[in-house]
Amino acid sequence: MGNLTLAVPEKVHQEMRHFPEVKWSEVARRAIIDRLETLRLAESLAQKSKLTEKDVQEFGKKIKSLATKRFLS
């Protein structure tokens, strides 16, 4: 198994020390695995997609616009 060293802000580290019973390395490991699964799924879907790069960019702009309107109203 490979090793990974993480740096976290001091405030976060202080809060983590408040919960010594938590296995923080396991929390980080699970978060990395979850993100990899999400990326693999997204990659798989993208390979099957018939959208062009332009379609994706336009879709992204629409999503950002709608999200901005939703959260700012």
TILUM-985244 format. One record per atom (N, C-alpha, C, O, CB): residue number from 1; residue in three letters; atom name; x, y, z. Coordinates in nm, 2 decimals, m for minus. Atoms other than C-alpha are relative to their C-alpha. Glycine has a CB too. Example, Ala and Ser with C-alpha at 12.3 -4.5 7.8 and 13.67 -1.06 7.14 Angstrom:
2
- resi,resn,name,u,v,w
- 1,ALA,N,0.09,m0.12,0.00
- 1,ALA,CA,1.23,m0.45,0.78
- 1,ALA,C,0.09,0.12,0.00
- 1,ALA,O,0.19,0.12,0.07
- 1,ALA,CB,m0.10,0.00,0.12
- 2,SER,N,m0.09,m0.11,0.00
- 2,SER,CA,1.37,m0.11,0.71
- 2,SER,C,m0.08,0.11,0.08
- 2,SER,O,m0.03,0.22,0.09
- 2,SER,CB,0.04,0.05,m0.14
//
This chain:
73
- resi,resn,name,u,v,w
- 1,MET,N,0.09,m0.12,0.00
- 1,MET,CA,0.00,0.00,0.00
- 1,MET,C,0.09,0.12,0.00
- 1,MET,O,0.19,0.13,0.07
- 1,MET,CB,m0.10,0.00,0.12
- 2,GLY,N,m0.07,m0.13,0.01
- 2,GLY,CA,0.13,0.35,m0.09
- 2,GLY,C,m0.03,0.09,0.12
- 2,GLY,O,m0.13,0.07,0.19
- 2,GLY,CB,m0.03,0.07,m0.13
- 3,ASN,N,0.02,m0.10,m0.11
- 3,ASN,CA,0.16,0.63,0.16
- 3,ASN,C,m0.02,0.14,m0.06
- 3,ASN,O,0.03,0.17,m0.17
- 3,ASN,CB,0.13,0.00,0.10
- 4,LEU,N,0.03,m0.13,0.04
- 4,LEU,CA,0.03,0.98,0.13
- 4,LEU,C,0.01,0.09,0.12
- 4,LEU,O,m0.05,0.06,0.23
- 4,LEU,CB,m0.14,0.01,m0.07
- 5,THR,N,0.00,m0.10,m0.11
- 5,THR,CA,0.11,1.28,0.35
- 5,THR,C,m0.08,0.12,m0.04
- 5,THR,O,m0.07,0.17,m0.14
- 5,THR,CB,0.15,0.04,0.03
- 6,LEU,N,0.09,m0.11,0.03
- 6,LEU,CA,m0.15,1.55,0.38
- 6,LEU,C,0.04,0.12,0.09
- 6,LEU,O,0.08,0.10,0.21
- 6,LEU,CB,m0.14,m0.04,0.02
- 7,ALA,N,m0.02,m0.12,m0.09
- 7,ALA,CA,m0.11,1.91,0.51
- 7,ALA,C,m0.14,0.06,0.01
- 7,ALA,O,m0.22,0.07,m0.09
- 7,ALA,CB,0.10,0.10,m0.07
- 8,VAL,N,0.13,m0.06,m0.03
- 8,VAL,CA,m0.42,2.06,0.67
- 8,VAL,C,0.03,0.13,0.08
- 8,VAL,O,0.12,0.14,0.15
- 8,VAL,CB,m0.10,m0.09,0.08
- 9,PRO,N,m0.02,m0.12,m0.07
- 9,PRO,CA,m0.46,2.41,0.81
- 9,PRO,C,0.00,m0.03,0.15
- 9,PRO,O,m0.07,m0.13,0.20
- 9,PRO,CB,m0.12,0.10,m0.03
- 10,GLU,N,m0.01,0.03,m0.14
- 10,GLU,CA,m0.38,2.43,1.18
- 10,GLU,C,m0.13,0.00,0.07
- 10,GLU,O,m0.15,m0.08,0.16
- 10,GLU,CB,0.09,0.11,0.06
- 11,LYS,N,0.14,0.00,m0.07
- 11,LYS,CA,m0.74,2.51,1.28
- 11,LYS,C,m0.07,m0.13,m0.02
- 11,LYS,O,m0.13,m0.19,0.07
- 11,LYS,CB,m0.09,0.12,m0.06
- 12,VAL,N,0.05,0.13,0.03
- 12,VAL,CA,m0.85,2.19,1.11
- 12,VAL,C,0.06,m0.10,0.08
- 12,VAL,O,0.00,m0.19,0.14
- 12,VAL,CB,0.01,m0.03,m0.15
- 13,HIS,N,m0.07,0.09,m0.08
- 13,HIS,CA,m0.58,2.00,1.28
- 13,HIS,C,m0.04,0.00,0.15
- 13,HIS,O,m0.05,m0.10,0.21
- 13,HIS,CB,0.15,0.02,m0.01
- 14,GLN,N,0.05,m0.01,m0.14
- 14,GLN,CA,m0.69,2.13,1.62
- 14,GLN,C,m0.13,m0.06,0.02
- 14,GLN,O,m0.16,m0.13,0.11
- 14,GLN,CB,m0.01,0.15,0.04
- 15,GLU,N,0.14,0.06,m0.01
- 15,GLU,CA,m1.05,2.03,1.55
- 15,GLU,C,0.01,m0.15,m0.01
- 15,GLU,O,m0.06,m0.23,0.06
- 15,GLU,CB,m0.09,0.05,m0.11
- 16,MET,N,m0.02,0.15,0.01
- 16,MET,CA,m0.93,1.68,1.44
- 16,MET,C,0.05,m0.06,0.13
- 16,MET,O,0.01,m0.17,0.17
- 16,MET,CB,0.10,m0.03,m0.11
- 17,ARG,N,m0.05,0.05,m0.13
- 17,ARG,CA,m0.74,1.64,1.77
- 17,ARG,C,m0.11,0.00,0.10
- 17,ARG,O,m0.10,m0.08,0.20
- 17,ARG,CB,0.12,0.09,0.05
- 18,HIS,N,0.12,0.00,m0.09
- 18,HIS,CA,m1.07,1.71,1.95
- 18,HIS,C,m0.07,m0.13,m0.01
- 18,HIS,O,m0.14,m0.17,0.09
- 18,HIS,CB,m0.09,0.12,m0.03
- 19,PHE,N,0.07,0.13,0.02
- 19,PHE,CA,m1.19,1.38,1.81
- 19,PHE,C,0.11,m0.11,m0.02
- 19,PHE,O,0.12,m0.16,m0.13
- 19,PHE,CB,m0.10,0.00,m0.12
- 20,PRO,N,m0.11,0.09,0.01
- 20,PRO,CA,m0.90,1.14,1.88
- 20,PRO,C,m0.05,m0.14,m0.04
- 20,PRO,O,0.03,m0.23,m0.08
- 20,PRO,CB,0.09,m0.01,0.12
- 21,GLU,N,0.05,0.14,0.03
- 21,GLU,CA,m1.12,0.83,1.84
- 21,GLU,C,m0.02,m0.02,m0.15
- 21,GLU,O,m0.04,m0.14,m0.19
- 21,GLU,CB,m0.13,m0.02,0.07
- 22,VAL,N,0.02,0.02,0.14
- 22,VAL,CA,m1.16,0.90,1.47
- 22,VAL,C,0.13,m0.03,m0.07
- 22,VAL,O,0.23,0.03,m0.04
- 22,VAL,CB,m0.06,0.14,m0.06
- 23,LYS,N,m0.12,0.04,0.08
- 23,LYS,CA,m0.92,0.73,1.24
- 23,LYS,C,0.00,0.08,m0.13
- 23,LYS,O,m0.06,0.05,m0.23
- 23,LYS,CB,0.00,m0.16,m0.04
- 24,TRP,N,0.00,m0.10,0.10
- 24,TRP,CA,m0.85,1.03,1.02
- 24,TRP,C,0.06,m0.06,m0.13
- 24,TRP,O,0.02,m0.02,m0.24
- 24,TRP,CB,0.08,0.12,0.04
- 25,SER,N,m0.05,0.06,0.12
- 25,SER,CA,m0.64,0.82,0.78
- 25,SER,C,m0.10,m0.08,m0.08
- 25,SER,O,m0.11,m0.08,m0.20
- 25,SER,CB,0.12,m0.09,0.03
- 26,GLU,N,0.11,0.08,0.07
- 26,GLU,CA,m0.94,0.60,0.71
- 26,GLU,C,m0.10,0.10,m0.06
- 26,GLU,O,m0.16,0.07,m0.17
- 26,GLU,CB,m0.07,m0.09,0.11
- 27,VAL,N,0.09,m0.10,0.05
- 27,VAL,CA,m1.16,0.91,0.66
- 27,VAL,C,0.06,0.05,m0.14
- 27,VAL,O,m0.02,0.06,m0.24
- 27,VAL,CB,m0.02,0.12,0.10
- 28,ALA,N,m0.06,m0.05,0.12
- 28,ALA,CA,m0.91,1.04,0.40
- 28,ALA,C,0.00,m0.11,m0.11
- 28,ALA,O,m0.03,m0.08,m0.22
- 28,ALA,CB,0.14,0.04,0.03
- 29,ARG,N,0.00,0.12,0.09
- 29,ARG,CA,m0.88,0.69,0.24
- 29,ARG,C,m0.13,m0.02,m0.07
- 29,ARG,O,m0.14,m0.03,m0.19
- 29,ARG,CB,0.05,m0.13,0.07
- 30,ARG,N,0.13,0.02,0.05
- 30,ARG,CA,m1.25,0.66,0.20
- 30,ARG,C,m0.04,0.12,m0.09
- 30,ARG,O,m0.11,0.09,m0.19
- 30,ARG,CB,m0.11,m0.01,0.12
- 31,ALA,N,0.04,m0.11,0.08
- 31,ALA,CA,m1.29,1.01,0.06
- 31,ALA,C,0.07,m0.01,m0.14
- 31,ALA,O,0.02,0.02,m0.24
- 31,ALA,CB,0.05,0.13,0.07
- 32,ILE,N,m0.07,0.01,0.12
- 32,ILE,CA,m1.02,0.94,m0.20
- 32,ILE,C,m0.06,m0.11,m0.09
- 32,ILE,O,m0.08,m0.10,m0.21
- 32,ILE,CB,0.15,m0.04,0.03
- 33,ILE,N,0.06,0.11,0.08
- 33,ILE,CA,m1.18,0.61,m0.30
- 33,ILE,C,m0.14,0.04,m0.05
- 33,ILE,O,m0.17,0.01,m0.17
- 33,ILE,CB,m0.02,m0.13,0.10
- 34,ASP,N,0.13,m0.05,0.04
- 34,ASP,CA,m1.52,0.77,m0.32
- 34,ASP,C,0.01,0.09,m0.12
- 34,ASP,O,m0.06,0.09,m0.22
- 34,ASP,CB,m0.08,0.08,0.11
- 35,ARG,N,m0.03,m0.10,0.11
- 35,ARG,CA,m1.38,1.05,m0.55
- 35,ARG,C,0.04,m0.08,m0.12
- 35,ARG,O,0.00,m0.05,m0.23
- 35,ARG,CB,0.10,0.10,0.04
- 36,LEU,N,m0.04,0.08,0.12
- 36,LEU,CA,m1.21,0.79,m0.77
- 36,LEU,C,m0.12,m0.07,m0.06
- 36,LEU,O,m0.13,m0.08,m0.19
- 36,LEU,CB,0.10,m0.10,0.05
- 37,GLU,N,0.12,0.07,0.06
- 37,GLU,CA,m1.54,0.60,m0.81
- 37,GLU,C,m0.08,0.10,m0.08
- 37,GLU,O,m0.13,0.06,m0.19
- 37,GLU,CB,m0.08,m0.06,0.11
- 38,THR,N,0.07,m0.10,0.07
- 38,THR,CA,m1.71,0.92,m0.91
- 38,THR,C,0.06,0.04,m0.13
- 38,THR,O,0.00,0.05,m0.23
- 38,THR,CB,m0.02,0.13,0.09
- 39,LEU,N,m0.07,m0.04,0.12
- 39,LEU,CA,m1.44,1.01,m1.16
- 39,LEU,C,m0.01,m0.12,m0.10
- 39,LEU,O,m0.02,m0.09,m0.22
- 39,LEU,CB,0.15,0.03,0.04
- 40,ARG,N,0.01,0.11,0.09
- 40,ARG,CA,m1.45,0.66,m1.31
- 40,ARG,C,m0.13,m0.01,m0.07
- 40,ARG,O,m0.14,m0.03,m0.19
- 40,ARG,CB,0.03,m0.14,0.07
- 41,LEU,N,0.13,0.00,0.05
- 41,LEU,CA,m1.82,0.68,m1.35
- 41,LEU,C,m0.02,0.11,m0.10
- 41,LEU,O,m0.07,0.09,m0.21
- 41,LEU,CB,m0.11,0.01,0.11
- 42,ALA,N,0.01,m0.12,0.09
- 42,ALA,CA,m1.80,1.03,m1.51
- 42,ALA,C,0.08,m0.03,m0.13
- 42,ALA,O,0.03,0.00,m0.24
- 42,ALA,CB,0.06,0.12,0.07
- 43,GLU,N,m0.08,0.03,0.12
- 43,GLU,CA,m1.53,0.91,m1.74
- 43,GLU,C,m0.07,m0.11,m0.09
- 43,GLU,O,m0.07,m0.09,m0.21
- 43,GLU,CB,0.14,m0.06,0.04
- 44,SER,N,0.07,0.11,0.07
- 44,SER,CA,m1.73,0.60,m1.84
- 44,SER,C,m0.12,0.07,m0.08
- 44,SER,O,m0.15,0.03,m0.19
- 44,SER,CB,m0.05,m0.11,0.09
- 45,LEU,N,0.12,m0.07,0.06
- 45,LEU,CA,m2.04,0.82,m1.91
- 45,LEU,C,0.05,0.09,m0.12
- 45,LEU,O,m0.01,0.10,m0.22
- 45,LEU,CB,m0.08,0.08,0.10
- 46,ALA,N,m0.05,m0.09,0.10
- 46,ALA,CA,m1.83,1.07,m2.11
- 46,ALA,C,0.04,m0.08,m0.12
- 46,ALA,O,0.03,m0.03,m0.24
- 46,ALA,CB,0.12,0.08,0.06
- 47,GLN,N,m0.04,0.07,0.11
- 47,GLN,CA,m1.69,0.80,m2.33
- 47,GLN,C,m0.12,m0.05,m0.09
- 47,GLN,O,m0.10,m0.06,m0.21
- 47,GLN,CB,0.08,m0.13,0.04
- 48,LYS,N,0.12,0.04,0.08
- 48,LYS,CA,m2.04,0.69,m2.43
- 48,LYS,C,m0.08,0.12,m0.05
- 48,LYS,O,m0.17,0.10,m0.13
- 48,LYS,CB,m0.09,m0.08,0.10
- 49,SER,N,0.08,m0.12,0.04
- 49,SER,CA,m2.16,1.05,m2.48
- 49,SER,C,0.02,0.03,m0.14
- 49,SER,O,0.13,0.01,m0.20
- 49,SER,CB,0.04,0.11,0.09
- 50,LYS,N,m0.01,m0.05,0.14
- 50,LYS,CA,m2.23,1.19,m2.82
- 50,LYS,C,0.01,0.15,0.00
- 50,LYS,O,0.00,0.22,m0.11
- 50,LYS,CB,m0.12,m0.05,m0.08
- 51,LEU,N,m0.01,m0.15,0.00
- 51,LEU,CA,m2.20,1.55,m2.70
- 51,LEU,C,0.14,0.04,m0.05
- 51,LEU,O,0.24,m0.02,m0.03
- 51,LEU,CB,m0.02,0.05,0.15
- 52,THR,N,m0.13,m0.06,0.04
- 52,THR,CA,m1.93,1.77,m2.85
- 52,THR,C,0.05,0.08,0.11
- 52,THR,O,m0.02,0.11,0.21
- 52,THR,CB,m0.02,0.09,m0.13
- 53,GLU,N,m0.07,m0.09,m0.10
- 53,GLU,CA,m1.69,1.98,m2.65
- 53,GLU,C,m0.08,0.13,0.02
- 53,GLU,O,m0.10,0.18,0.13
- 53,GLU,CB,0.14,0.03,m0.03
- 54,LYS,N,0.08,m0.12,0.00
- 54,LYS,CA,m1.90,2.28,m2.75
- 54,LYS,C,m0.13,m0.02,0.08
- 54,LYS,O,m0.17,0.07,0.16
- 54,LYS,CB,m0.03,0.05,m0.14
- 55,ASP,N,0.12,0.04,m0.07
- 55,ASP,CA,m2.22,2.11,m2.62
- 55,ASP,C,0.02,0.00,0.15
- 55,ASP,O,m0.05,0.06,0.23
- 55,ASP,CB,m0.06,m0.13,m0.05
- 56,VAL,N,m0.04,0.01,m0.14
- 56,VAL,CA,m2.05,2.04,m2.29
- 56,VAL,C,0.02,0.14,0.06
- 56,VAL,O,m0.03,0.16,0.17
- 56,VAL,CB,0.12,m0.09,0.02
- 57,GLN,N,m0.03,m0.14,m0.05
- 57,GLN,CA,m1.93,2.40,m2.25
- 57,GLN,C,m0.13,0.08,0.02
- 57,GLN,O,m0.15,0.14,0.12
- 57,GLN,CB,0.10,0.07,m0.09
- 58,GLU,N,0.13,m0.07,m0.01
- 58,GLU,CA,m2.28,2.54,m2.32
- 58,GLU,C,m0.08,m0.05,0.11
- 58,GLU,O,m0.14,0.02,0.19
- 58,GLU,CB,m0.07,m0.01,m0.14
- 59,PHE,N,0.08,0.07,m0.11
- 59,PHE,CA,m2.44,2.29,m2.08
- 59,PHE,C,0.06,0.05,0.13
- 59,PHE,O,m0.02,0.08,0.22
- 59,PHE,CB,0.01,m0.15,m0.02
- 60,GLY,N,m0.06,m0.05,m0.13
- 60,GLY,CA,m2.19,2.39,m1.81
- 60,GLY,C,m0.03,0.14,0.03
- 60,GLY,O,m0.06,0.17,0.14
- 60,GLY,CB,0.15,m0.02,m0.01
- 61,LYS,N,0.03,m0.14,m0.02
- 61,LYS,CA,m2.26,2.76,m1.86
- 61,LYS,C,m0.15,0.01,0.05
- 61,LYS,O,m0.18,0.09,0.14
- 61,LYS,CB,0.01,0.08,m0.13
- 62,LYS,N,0.14,0.00,m0.04
- 62,LYS,CA,m2.64,2.69,m1.83
- 62,LYS,C,m0.01,m0.04,0.15
- 62,LYS,O,m0.09,0.02,0.23
- 62,LYS,CB,m0.08,m0.08,m0.09
- 63,ILE,N,0.01,0.05,m0.14
- 63,ILE,CA,m2.59,2.49,m1.51
- 63,ILE,C,0.05,0.10,0.10
- 63,ILE,O,m0.01,0.13,0.20
- 63,ILE,CB,0.09,m0.13,0.01
- 64,LYS,N,m0.05,m0.10,m0.09
- 64,LYS,CA,m2.37,2.76,m1.35
- 64,LYS,C,m0.09,0.11,0.01
- 64,LYS,O,m0.11,0.17,0.12
- 64,LYS,CB,0.14,0.05,m0.06
- 65,SER,N,0.10,m0.11,0.00
- 65,SER,CA,m2.62,3.03,m1.45
- 65,SER,C,m0.12,m0.04,0.09
- 65,SER,O,m0.16,0.05,0.17
- 65,SER,CB,m0.04,0.03,m0.14
- 66,LEU,N,0.12,0.04,m0.08
- 66,LEU,CA,m2.91,2.83,m1.30
- 66,LEU,C,0.04,m0.01,0.15
- 66,LEU,O,m0.04,0.02,0.24
- 66,LEU,CB,m0.06,m0.13,m0.05
- 67,ALA,N,m0.05,0.02,m0.14
- 67,ALA,CA,m2.71,2.75,m0.98
- 67,ALA,C,0.02,0.13,0.06
- 67,ALA,O,m0.02,0.15,0.18
- 67,ALA,CB,0.13,m0.09,0.00
- 68,THR,N,m0.03,m0.13,m0.05
- 68,THR,CA,m2.61,3.11,m0.94
- 68,THR,C,m0.14,0.07,0.04
- 68,THR,O,m0.15,0.12,0.14
- 68,THR,CB,0.08,0.09,m0.10
- 69,LYS,N,0.13,m0.06,m0.03
- 69,LYS,CA,m2.97,3.23,m0.97
- 69,LYS,C,m0.07,m0.07,0.12
- 69,LYS,O,m0.13,0.00,0.20
- 69,LYS,CB,m0.09,m0.02,m0.13
- 70,ARG,N,0.07,0.07,m0.11
- 70,ARG,CA,m3.10,2.96,m0.73
- 70,ARG,C,0.06,0.04,0.13
- 70,ARG,O,m0.01,0.06,0.23
- 70,ARG,CB,0.02,m0.15,m0.02
- 71,PHE,N,m0.06,m0.02,m0.13
- 71,PHE,CA,m2.84,3.03,m0.46
- 71,PHE,C,0.00,0.15,0.04
- 71,PHE,O,0.02,0.18,0.16
- 71,PHE,CB,0.14,m0.05,0.00
- 72,LEU,N,0.00,m0.14,m0.03
- 72,LEU,CA,m2.85,3.41,m0.49
- 72,LEU,C,m0.14,0.06,0.02
- 72,LEU,O,m0.16,0.17,0.06
- 72,LEU,CB,0.07,0.08,m0.11
- 73,SER,N,0.14,m0.05,m0.02
- 73,SER,CA,m3.23,3.44,m0.48
- 73,SER,C,m0.06,m0.04,0.13
- 73,SER,O,m0.17,0.00,0.16
- 73,SER,CB,m0.09,m0.04,m0.12
//
